[in-house]
Amino acid sequence: MIDLTITEALKKLKSREISATELTRAHIARIEKYGTELNCYITTTPERALRDASAADERYANGTPRVLDGIPIAMKDLFATRGIRTTAASRMLENFVPEYESTISQKYIDAGTVLLGKANLDEFAMGTFSKTSYFGAPVSPWQRERRLTAGGSSGGTTSAVAGGLAMGGTGTDTGGSIRFPASITGLVGVKPTYGLCSRWGCVAFASSLDTPGPIARTVDDAALLLSIMAGHDDKDSTSAPDAHFDIDSELKPILGTGKKLRIGVIREFQNVEISPDMKRIFESRIADLKSAGAEIVDVSIPNILDALAAYYIIAPAEASSNLARYDGMRYGLRVDGTDLIDTYKKTRAAGFGDEVKRRMIIGTAVLSSESYDVYFMQAARVRRMIADSFNRAFEMCDLIVCPSGASTAMPLDSDLSPLEYYALDLFTVAMNLAGVPAVSTPAGMAENGLPLGMQVVGRRFDDMRVLQLAKHIQQFSGVNNRPTVIMGE
């Protein structure tokens, strides 16, 4: 059962070939076997999962199944879950149990999913390897004896899904936090159009960039999960009024339909250093797209290499504002001091990790009266220019493709400086600044036996076509991402 995709499992559940309880027990057993080694969950909920599964079986018996009835999923521990600990992987919220449900997690409940637990992540989603988690970093199930990163910040979800400890799950993407971990674990990661999925009840990092999205093993599964997550939410002021994403069955082909599809390749990325494996795989997939009838065109995003600098000004600035609420007064950790200010200082010193503190300090600095115009407003102007450049590029093409990252997964003990970690986001941050949809899909296997991913990028709210092309690329790749294969069983 572990190797079933979501779409395959739903067919077997509907035909009563398997039960939701059997499917859930198989995944709970998997968590008991590998959960500690992979460290992909912060909190597991086996009792809740079995109750969810039992309710799903009753609905199947009554002929009233829901869209995702009985599918076991992992929820990134950034989404508030009523009565279940929600930590954001921080000591600050180590014992926080919300009395409300996030919009996204409620949508999953309404769809009939089975909650296996809350997945590990970088603290407050700030990081690239999930190493900033107060609970320790999750480990990739690929070649796990090497203890490779599962990526960040949604590394717990990608580790769980790739290892068969969940069939799918949620992530958030602020600068690549769904797409990069999906790329290096052989999965599909979707950063939807900003505003398509509600952020209400999701612990905030950078409000104008944070984008909830699904993680799954196939593009069809990811599209199904996105159809559940998408939709306007009155509780979220950034939710798009016309937000919707509907899918009735598997995605239809976008190539070979007789209509010429123009696919853009970003000129400015062509001189960026990537691994020989990534270069070979990217060129192979471009050749496959040409053979399938696509027209490949050269497009320019002139300021895209400036996106990294702009992002690491805007995101910390918004983080410094969002995290100011954690003061020890209302909820979360409290460390008493000699007076109010001393309490603030001691609480934040003890509650936040080094990376969170670093970004809050940077963010506070760039928002100061001396630096606001010099740094923050300049970054905002670059952001606008990048968004405009994407709009002009899409006058020349229908969709854009590029690498999801420069190379395969690295060992967790890699000795990188903060700036070197930040540079890993080079291929992903521009899409968050522009608010456009982007999907990382498996593209091929490197010589070292590890997967590499490739991005498809589209116009705002063109999420369907992005996924349709991503499906073709996954099919071309031939990557076998079945959990038993990944884990060498």
C-alpha positions as CSV (number, residue, x, y, z in Angstrom):
1,M,0.0,0.0,0.0
2,I,2.9,2.3,0.7
3,D,3.8,2.6,-3.0
4,L,0.3,3.6,-4.1
5,T,-0.2,7.1,-5.4
6,I,-3.2,9.2,-4.1
7,T,-5.1,8.7,-7.3
8,E,-4.4,4.9,-7.3
9,A,-5.4,4.6,-3.6
10,L,-8.7,6.5,-4.2
11,K,-9.7,4.1,-6.9
12,K,-9.0,1.1,-4.6
13,L,-10.8,2.8,-1.7
14,K,-13.9,3.5,-3.9
15,S,-13.9,-0.1,-5.2
16,R,-13.5,-1.3,-1.5
17,E,-10.4,-3.2,-2.5
18,I,-8.7,-1.7,0.5
19,S,-10.0,0.2,3.5
20,A,-9.0,3.6,4.8
21,T,-8.1,1.9,8.1
22,E,-5.8,-0.5,6.4
23,L,-4.1,2.3,4.5
24,T,-3.7,4.3,7.6
25,R,-2.3,1.5,9.7
26,A,0.3,0.8,6.9
27,H,1.5,4.4,7.2
28,I,1.4,4.5,11.0
29,A,3.6,1.3,10.9
30,R,5.9,3.1,8.5
31,I,6.2,6.0,10.9
32,E,6.9,3.7,13.8
33,K,9.7,2.0,11.7
34,Y,11.3,5.1,10.2
35,G,9.9,8.1,11.9
36,T,12.8,8.6,14.4
37,E,15.5,8.0,11.8
38,L,14.0,10.5,9.3
39,N,12.8,12.9,12.0
40,C,10.2,14.1,9.6
41,Y,7.4,14.7,12.2
42,I,7.4,16.9,15.2
43,T,4.1,15.6,16.5
44,T,2.4,12.4,15.3
45,T,-1.3,11.8,15.7
46,P,-2.0,8.0,15.3
47,E,-5.2,8.0,17.4
48,R,-6.6,10.9,15.5
49,A,-5.6,9.2,12.2
50,L,-7.4,6.0,13.0
51,R,-10.5,8.0,14.0
52,D,-10.3,9.9,10.7
53,A,-9.9,6.6,8.8
54,S,-12.8,4.9,10.5
55,A,-15.1,7.8,9.7
56,A,-13.9,7.6,6.0
57,D,-14.7,3.9,5.9
58,E,-18.2,4.6,7.2
59,R,-18.7,7.2,4.4
60,Y,-17.4,4.7,1.8
61,A,-19.9,2.1,3.2
62,N,-22.7,4.6,3.0
63,G,-21.9,5.7,-0.5
64,T,-21.1,9.2,0.6
65,P,-17.3,9.5,0.2
66,R,-15.5,12.9,0.1
67,V,-13.0,14.0,-2.4
68,L,-9.9,12.7,-0.5
69,D,-11.6,10.3,1.9
70,G,-9.1,8.1,3.7
71,I,-5.9,9.6,2.3
72,P,-3.2,9.9,5.0
73,I,-1.4,13.2,4.8
74,A,1.3,15.2,6.7
75,M,0.5,18.8,7.7
76,K,3.5,21.2,7.9
77,D,3.7,22.3,11.5
78,L,3.1,25.9,10.4
79,F,-0.6,25.4,10.0
80,A,-2.7,25.8,13.1
81,T,-4.6,22.6,14.1
82,R,-7.2,22.8,16.8
83,G,-6.2,20.8,19.8
84,I,-3.0,19.7,18.3
85,R,0.4,21.2,19.1
86,T,1.5,23.7,16.5
87,T,5.2,24.7,17.0
88,A,6.6,26.3,13.8
89,A,9.6,24.2,14.8
90,S,10.5,26.9,17.4
91,R,11.1,26.8,21.1
92,M,9.0,29.9,21.2
93,L,5.9,27.9,20.4
94,E,7.1,24.5,21.7
95,N,3.9,23.9,23.7
96,F,1.4,26.1,21.8
97,V,-1.9,24.3,21.2
98,P,-4.3,26.5,19.1
99,E,-8.0,26.7,19.8
100,Y,-8.7,27.3,16.1
101,E,-8.1,25.6,12.7
102,S,-6.3,27.1,9.8
103,T,-8.3,27.4,6.6
104,I,-6.0,25.0,4.7
105,S,-6.1,22.3,7.4
106,Q,-9.9,22.7,7.7
107,K,-10.2,22.2,3.9
108,Y,-8.2,18.9,4.3
109,I,-10.6,17.8,7.1
110,D,-13.6,18.6,5.0
111,A,-12.1,16.6,2.1
112,G,-11.9,13.5,4.3
113,T,-8.1,13.2,4.7
114,V,-6.4,11.4,7.5
115,L,-4.0,13.5,9.6
116,L,-0.9,11.5,10.4
117,G,0.9,14.4,12.1
118,K,2.6,17.7,12.0
119,A,5.7,17.7,9.8
120,N,9.1,19.2,10.7
121,L,10.4,22.4,9.1
122,D,12.9,25.2,9.5
123,E,12.1,27.4,12.5
124,F,9.3,29.8,11.4
125,A,10.1,28.5,7.8
126,M,13.4,30.4,7.8
127,G,16.0,28.2,6.2
128,T,17.0,25.9,3.3
129,F,18.0,22.6,4.9
130,S,15.4,22.5,7.8
131,K,18.5,22.6,10.0
132,T,17.2,25.6,12.0
133,S,14.4,23.4,13.5
134,Y,14.4,23.4,17.3
135,F,13.5,19.7,17.0
136,G,16.5,18.8,14.8
137,A,16.6,18.5,11.0
138,P,14.6,15.9,9.0
139,V,16.6,13.5,6.9
140,S,16.1,12.6,3.2
141,P,15.0,9.0,2.7
142,W,17.3,8.8,-0.4
143,Q,20.7,7.1,0.5
144,R,19.8,7.7,4.1
145,E,23.1,6.3,5.4
146,R,24.6,9.5,4.0
147,R,22.2,11.7,6.1
148,L,21.3,14.1,3.3
149,T,19.1,17.1,3.6
150,A,15.5,16.8,2.6
151,G,15.5,20.5,1.9
152,G,13.8,23.4,3.6
153,S,11.7,24.8,4.9
154,S,9.2,22.1,4.0
155,G,11.8,19.4,4.5
156,G,9.7,17.4,7.0
157,T,6.9,17.0,4.5
158,T,9.2,16.0,1.6
159,S,11.0,13.5,3.8
160,A,7.6,12.0,4.9
161,V,6.1,11.8,1.4
162,A,9.3,10.5,-0.3
163,G,9.8,7.9,2.4
164,G,6.2,6.6,2.4
165,L,5.4,8.1,5.8
166,A,2.5,10.1,4.2
167,M,0.8,10.0,0.8
168,G,1.0,13.8,0.3
169,G,1.2,16.9,2.4
170,T,1.3,20.6,2.8
171,G,4.1,23.0,2.6
172,T,4.6,26.8,2.4
173,D,6.8,28.5,-0.2
174,T,8.2,31.9,0.6
175,G,11.4,31.8,-1.5
176,G,11.4,28.2,-2.7
177,S,10.6,26.3,0.4
178,I,8.3,23.8,-1.4
179,R,10.1,23.6,-4.8
180,F,13.7,23.1,-3.6
181,P,13.0,20.3,-1.1
182,A,10.7,18.7,-3.7
183,S,13.4,18.8,-6.3
184,I,16.1,17.1,-4.2
185,T,13.7,14.4,-2.9
186,G,12.2,13.4,-6.3
187,L,8.8,14.9,-5.6
188,V,6.3,17.3,-7.1
189,G,6.1,20.6,-5.2
190,V,3.6,23.4,-6.1
191,K,4.0,27.1,-5.4
192,P,0.6,28.3,-6.5
193,T,-0.2,31.8,-7.6
194,Y,0.0,34.1,-4.6
195,G,-3.5,34.5,-3.3
196,L,-4.9,31.2,-4.7
197,C,-4.6,29.4,-1.3
198,S,-5.5,31.0,2.0
199,R,-2.8,31.9,4.5
200,W,-5.3,32.3,7.4
201,G,-4.1,30.3,10.4
202,C,-0.7,29.7,9.0
203,V,2.1,31.1,11.1
204,A,3.5,34.1,9.2
205,F,7.1,34.6,8.0
206,A,6.8,37.1,5.1
207,S,3.2,38.0,4.4
208,S,3.6,39.2,0.9
209,L,5.6,36.1,-0.1
210,D,4.2,33.2,1.9
211,T,2.3,30.8,-0.3
212,P,0.8,27.5,0.9
213,G,0.9,24.6,-1.6
214,P,0.9,20.8,-1.9
215,I,3.7,18.2,-2.1
216,A,3.1,14.8,-3.6
217,R,4.8,12.1,-5.6
218,T,3.0,12.7,-8.9
219,V,1.7,15.8,-10.7
220,D,-1.8,14.4,-10.8
221,D,-1.7,13.9,-7.0
222,A,-0.4,17.4,-6.5
223,A,-3.2,18.9,-8.7
224,L,-5.8,17.0,-6.7
225,L,-4.4,18.4,-3.5
226,L,-4.3,21.9,-4.9
227,S,-7.9,21.7,-5.9
228,I,-8.7,21.1,-2.2
229,M,-6.5,23.9,-1.0
230,A,-7.4,26.6,-3.5
231,G,-10.3,29.1,-3.1
232,H,-11.1,32.5,-1.8
233,D,-11.2,33.1,2.0
234,D,-12.9,36.1,3.5
235,K,-10.7,35.7,6.6
236,D,-7.5,36.4,4.5
237,S,-7.2,39.9,3.1
238,T,-4.6,38.7,0.6
239,S,-6.8,35.9,-0.8
240,A,-7.7,36.5,-4.4
241,P,-11.4,37.2,-5.0
242,D,-11.6,34.9,-7.9
243,A,-9.3,32.2,-6.6
244,H,-10.2,28.7,-7.8
245,F,-8.6,25.6,-9.2
246,D,-10.9,22.8,-10.3
247,I,-10.0,19.4,-11.6
248,D,-12.3,16.5,-12.2
249,S,-9.8,13.8,-12.9
250,E,-6.3,13.4,-14.2
251,L,-4.7,16.3,-16.0
252,K,-5.1,16.5,-19.7
253,P,-2.1,16.6,-22.0
254,I,-1.0,20.1,-23.1
255,L,1.5,18.8,-25.8
256,G,0.6,16.9,-28.9
257,T,-2.8,18.5,-29.1
258,G,-2.2,20.3,-32.4
259,K,-1.7,23.7,-30.8
260,K,1.8,25.0,-30.8
261,L,3.1,25.6,-27.2
262,R,5.9,28.2,-26.8
263,I,8.2,27.4,-23.9
264,G,10.6,30.0,-22.7
265,V,14.1,29.4,-21.4
266,I,15.5,32.3,-19.3
267,R,18.5,33.8,-20.9
268,E,20.0,35.2,-17.6
269,F,20.1,31.7,-16.1
270,Q,22.1,30.2,-18.9
271,N,25.4,31.5,-17.5
272,V,24.6,30.5,-13.9
273,E,26.9,27.7,-12.7
274,I,25.0,24.4,-12.2
275,S,26.2,20.9,-11.8
276,P,27.0,18.9,-15.0
277,D,24.1,16.5,-14.0
278,M,21.6,19.4,-13.9
279,K,22.9,20.7,-17.2
280,R,22.6,17.3,-18.9
281,I,19.1,16.6,-17.5
282,F,17.8,20.1,-18.3
283,E,19.0,19.8,-21.9
284,S,17.5,16.3,-22.2
285,R,14.1,17.5,-21.0
286,I,14.3,20.5,-23.4
287,A,15.0,18.1,-26.3
288,D,12.0,15.9,-25.1
289,L,9.7,19.0,-25.2
290,K,10.9,19.9,-28.7
291,S,10.2,16.3,-29.8
292,A,6.7,16.5,-28.4
293,G,6.0,19.6,-30.5
294,A,6.9,22.5,-28.3
295,E,8.6,25.6,-29.6
296,I,11.5,26.6,-27.4
297,V,12.1,30.4,-27.2
298,D,14.7,32.5,-25.5
299,V,13.2,35.0,-23.0
300,S,14.8,37.6,-20.8
301,I,14.1,38.5,-17.2
302,P,16.7,41.3,-17.0
303,N,16.7,41.7,-13.2
304,I,16.2,38.0,-12.2
305,L,19.8,37.7,-10.8
306,D,19.0,40.7,-8.5
307,A,16.0,38.8,-7.1
308,L,18.1,37.1,-4.4
309,A,19.3,40.4,-2.9
310,A,15.8,41.9,-3.1
311,Y,14.3,38.9,-1.4
312,Y,16.7,38.9,1.5
313,I,15.8,42.5,2.2
314,I,12.0,42.2,1.8
315,A,11.5,38.8,3.6
316,P,13.5,39.7,6.7
317,A,11.8,43.1,6.9
318,E,8.4,41.4,6.9
319,A,9.6,38.8,9.3
320,S,10.8,41.4,11.8
321,S,7.3,42.8,11.8
322,N,5.5,39.5,12.0
323,L,7.6,38.0,14.8
324,A,7.4,41.1,17.0
325,R,4.2,39.5,18.4
326,Y,6.2,36.9,20.3
327,D,7.0,38.8,23.4
328,G,6.1,36.3,26.2
329,M,3.0,38.3,27.1
330,R,0.1,36.5,25.3
331,Y,1.2,33.0,24.3
332,G,4.3,30.9,23.7
333,L,7.4,30.9,25.8
334,R,7.9,33.4,28.6
335,V,11.1,34.0,30.5
336,D,10.6,36.5,33.3
337,G,13.1,39.3,33.7
338,T,13.5,42.1,36.2
339,D,11.1,44.3,34.3
340,L,9.0,44.4,31.1
341,I,11.9,45.1,28.7
342,D,14.1,42.5,30.4
343,T,11.3,40.0,30.0
344,Y,11.1,40.8,26.3
345,K,14.8,40.4,25.9
346,K,15.1,37.1,27.8
347,T,12.0,35.6,26.1
348,R,13.2,36.3,22.6
349,A,16.8,35.3,23.4
350,A,15.7,32.0,24.6
351,G,12.8,31.4,22.3
352,F,14.3,32.2,18.9
353,G,17.2,30.3,17.1
354,D,20.2,32.0,15.6
355,E,18.8,32.2,12.0
356,V,15.5,33.7,13.1
357,K,17.4,36.3,15.2
358,R,19.6,37.0,12.3
359,R,16.7,37.7,9.9
360,M,14.8,39.8,12.5
361,I,17.9,41.9,13.1
362,I,18.4,42.4,9.3
363,G,14.7,43.2,8.9
364,T,14.6,45.7,11.7
365,A,17.8,47.4,10.3
366,V,16.4,47.8,6.8
367,L,13.2,49.2,8.1
368,S,15.0,51.9,10.2
369,S,14.5,55.5,9.1
370,E,18.2,55.6,8.0
371,S,17.9,52.5,5.8
372,Y,14.3,52.3,4.6
373,D,14.7,54.3,1.3
374,V,18.2,53.0,0.7
375,Y,17.4,49.3,1.1
376,F,13.7,48.4,1.5
377,M,12.3,50.8,-1.1
378,Q,15.0,49.8,-3.6
379,A,14.2,46.2,-3.1
380,A,10.5,46.9,-3.6
381,R,11.4,48.6,-6.9
382,V,13.5,45.6,-8.1
383,R,10.5,43.4,-7.2
384,R,8.2,45.5,-9.4
385,M,10.7,45.3,-12.2
386,I,10.9,41.5,-11.9
387,A,7.2,41.2,-12.0
388,D,7.0,43.4,-15.1
389,S,9.8,41.4,-16.8
390,F,7.8,38.2,-16.3
391,N,4.8,39.9,-17.8
392,R,6.8,40.9,-20.9
393,A,8.4,37.4,-21.1
394,F,4.9,35.8,-21.2
395,E,4.2,37.9,-24.3
396,M,6.8,35.8,-26.0
397,C,5.9,32.4,-24.6
398,D,3.2,30.5,-22.9
399,L,5.2,28.9,-20.1
400,I,8.8,29.1,-18.8
401,V,11.1,26.3,-17.7
402,C,14.3,26.4,-15.6
403,P,16.2,24.3,-13.0
404,S,14.7,24.1,-9.5
405,G,18.2,24.0,-8.0
406,A,21.9,23.8,-9.0
407,S,22.6,20.3,-7.8
408,T,21.4,17.3,-5.8
409,A,20.9,17.0,-2.1
410,M,23.9,17.8,0.1
411,P,24.8,16.2,3.5
412,L,23.2,17.8,6.5
413,D,26.6,18.5,7.9
414,S,27.7,20.6,4.9
415,D,29.7,23.5,6.2
416,L,28.0,26.4,4.4
417,S,27.9,30.1,5.5
418,P,24.6,31.8,5.8
419,L,25.2,33.6,2.5
420,E,25.9,30.2,0.8
421,Y,22.7,28.8,2.1
422,Y,20.8,31.9,0.8
423,A,22.4,31.5,-2.6
424,L,20.7,28.1,-2.9
425,D,17.4,30.0,-3.5
426,L,18.7,31.6,-6.7
427,F,16.4,29.7,-9.1
428,T,13.2,30.1,-7.0
429,V,12.9,33.5,-5.2
430,A,12.0,35.5,-8.3
431,M,8.7,33.6,-8.7
432,N,7.7,34.5,-5.1
433,L,8.5,38.2,-5.7
434,A,6.4,38.2,-8.9
435,G,3.6,36.1,-7.3
436,V,3.5,33.7,-10.3
437,P,2.8,29.9,-10.1
438,A,5.7,27.6,-10.3
439,V,6.0,23.8,-10.0
440,S,9.1,21.7,-9.4
441,T,8.7,18.3,-11.0
442,P,11.2,15.3,-11.1
443,A,13.4,15.8,-14.2
444,G,15.9,13.0,-14.0
445,M,18.6,11.2,-12.0
446,A,22.1,12.4,-11.4
447,E,25.2,10.1,-11.7
448,N,25.2,9.8,-7.9
449,G,21.8,8.2,-7.9
450,L,19.9,11.2,-6.6
451,P,17.0,13.0,-8.2
452,L,17.0,16.5,-9.7
453,G,14.0,18.7,-10.4
454,M,12.9,21.2,-13.0
455,Q,10.5,24.1,-12.7
456,V,7.6,25.2,-14.8
457,V,6.5,28.8,-14.4
458,G,3.4,30.4,-15.7
459,R,1.3,33.6,-15.7
460,R,-0.7,34.5,-12.6
461,F,-3.6,32.0,-12.2
462,D,-2.3,29.9,-15.0
463,D,-1.7,27.1,-12.5
464,M,-3.5,24.5,-14.5
465,R,-1.3,24.8,-17.6
466,V,1.8,24.9,-15.4
467,L,0.8,21.5,-13.9
468,Q,-0.1,20.1,-17.3
469,L,3.4,20.8,-18.7
470,A,5.0,19.6,-15.4
471,K,3.2,16.2,-15.9
472,H,4.9,15.8,-19.3
473,I,8.3,16.5,-17.8
474,Q,7.7,14.0,-15.0
475,Q,6.8,11.4,-17.6
476,F,9.9,12.2,-19.7
477,S,12.1,11.9,-16.6
478,G,11.5,8.3,-15.8
479,V,12.3,8.9,-12.1
480,N,11.0,6.1,-10.0
481,N,10.0,7.7,-6.7
482,R,8.2,4.9,-5.1
483,P,9.0,4.8,-1.4
484,T,10.2,1.2,-1.3
485,V,12.6,2.0,-4.2
486,I,13.9,5.1,-2.5
487,M,14.4,3.3,0.8
488,G,16.0,0.3,-0.8
489,E,13.5,-2.2,0.3
